[in-house]
């Protein structure tokens, strides 16, 4: 008897879920649940490389059947909501040139005449250290390689501001110049020597670090001072799965639009080092609640830089690929990969960056990324519209924050980014109807054609039943309406717009 009652309960149309709720579309994520306990998770860079390169981590798109769309990570308009992962910025509310240059903040550079070194990284080609300024603010100091003065520090400054404008949480990155006598050693600071043993650090160790980085003619050193983000570090988020200790992390990362679309942003800026280890989770407290906020970090390997040297010409290709390896083997290397055809202007402060051979459809990071691999045309469109919203002047304003002393290098970088931007728009606006910013004007549905190329769009109106999903043809908008937009020149590409009492509450794209 109980089973029969359950079947009747589930079958009863009274309990059917509506497509839209009164508060749709949501602009912000719901108030986060309080995070009681969280582990400081460590992630091995080598494990992440091998797991992604030779394993199959996360859930991938099925070979047959409907694709896995990113609907769970967006509102009913297909937009990520403001919250712990993402905040709508430049595309949604144009930032001024000054706002673009300010980025996440430009009012808190290291203060005072003396900085205290509290930890150091001596290994690697471009080591660095951590300081406390006179206000006890913590900064991570990173340098350029001797071969490429200004390159990594400019990339870190520019990259942080672009990703901020594109909606991500990033640290405040400052370009600073300092004299060695500004540094003093804190008490009981330890370093690890070349043999892997820890010992107490001395002032001579600071001097040894500075011998391995560029120095200007006036004796000062240029560096990135990356201000420590607020909260307690709890390790990086992966590009797949969820954090089991975070009750707010409910959508597998490989199915988040803000992480799938990150592929397009990374391709534009040459962020081939966009791996999990370069992300950061912080436990923050706001309005009496603890929750985890997710950050992107370390942009020194963008814009033609590999941090410790100019980037490899093969940047934008996987470290290893069975397909490309087989192609080179069977053609005896006579068919060069696309990236080998690129030509670069020689600018040590830029590294290897170009826009003529760049192909956003072929670009990949250093090794496979599940979120990037799961992207669909609507994810790509979401990202591409934000890249295309960056005008030439916007790009120049952000590049100026890299403080490149060679104006030809700065101009070259701006032109590379413009060329790469335009290729992104051309590639991804072709995959879906490139319409956005829908609105009702005098009873008519209007929109912006972001490609400025579709001339044969047509609209069909329906009355829409929000409880059952039923649609019946109509002459125009009603209390509940659906509008279907098609174009004969774009077969298979449609947009469904849902309207409640004159307000657009939903959007679905097909391709």
Secondary structure, DSSP 4 states (H G I P E B T S, - for coil): -HHHHHHHHHH-GGGPPPSS-TTPSPSBPPPPPP----------HHHHHHHHHHS--S----SSSS---SGGGB-TTS-BPBSSSB---TTTSPPPHHHHHHTT-SS-PPPSS-EEEEEEE-SSSS-EEEEE-TT--EEEEEE--TTSTTHHHHHHHHHHHHHHHTTBEE--EEEEEE-GGGEEEPTT-EEE-TTS-EEE--HHHHHHHHTTS---TTS-EEEEEEEPPSSEE--PPPSSS--TT-TT--S-GGG-HHHHTHHHHHHHHT-TT--GGGEEEEEEEETTEEEEEEEE---TT-TTB-SSSBPPTTTTS-S--HHHHHHHHHTTT-S--GGGG------TTT-S--SSS--TTT---SS--HHHHT--HHHHHHHHHHHHTS-HHHHHHHHGGG--S-HHHHHHHHHHHHHHHHHHHHHHTTTS--EEEEEEETTEEEEEETTS----EEEEEEEE-TTT--EEEESS--SEEEEEEEETTSTT-EEEEEEETTEEEEEEEE-
